[in-house]
Structure formats: C-alpha cells, structure tokens
Amino acid sequence: MKITPNIIRYEFIGTEAKILESKHQGCVGISGKVVDETRNTLVILHNGERKRIIKNLAIFHFNLPDGMVVRIDGKLLVGRAEDRVKKRIRRLW
C-alpha cells in the first residue's frame, strides 16, 4: 500500500493500534486491536479490557494488513468513519 493523504479514509476497525503520544499520560503505550470507532473516540482491546481513547488528544501507530506501520495524528481522524470517506483532503506537500 502506498502511503498517501487518503490513508485517513481507511477503515481502522480490526487493525492493530498503539498510542505513541497523548495529552492524557495514562493512555500512552496502550496497544491492541481497534474494536469500535465513534466520531471522537477509538475503542482498543488492551489486555482483555476495552479502552476508549479520544482521537483528538492522541497520536497513533496503526499496523495495516499489508504489514505497513503508519503514524497518524488523531486530529485527522475526528469524525465518523463513513463521513471521512467523503472528506476532502488538503495536501500538505
């Protein structure tokens, strides 16, 4: 998979995720499978517990099915998954 700005349109439920940075220090280091997504949160299954992470406050690493690891700022993911598909993406480069 080629990394493009369109990566934020990807469906993240079922992928492995890890929180690299967060304004809430208790969330840093949480990793596991994404089991649910709402407009403002991701729910990650971490050691058998569901952890709800606020997207706007965190930076995530996602392990995509093809083996690629992608770092994404959660601010880019805010919004419902079905609405992100329609969202226009401004190129930063």
Secondary structure by P-SEA (a helix, b strand, c coil): ccccccccccccccbbbbbcccccccccccccccccccccbbbbbcccbbbbbccccbbbbbbcccbbbbbbccccccccaaaaaabbbbbcc
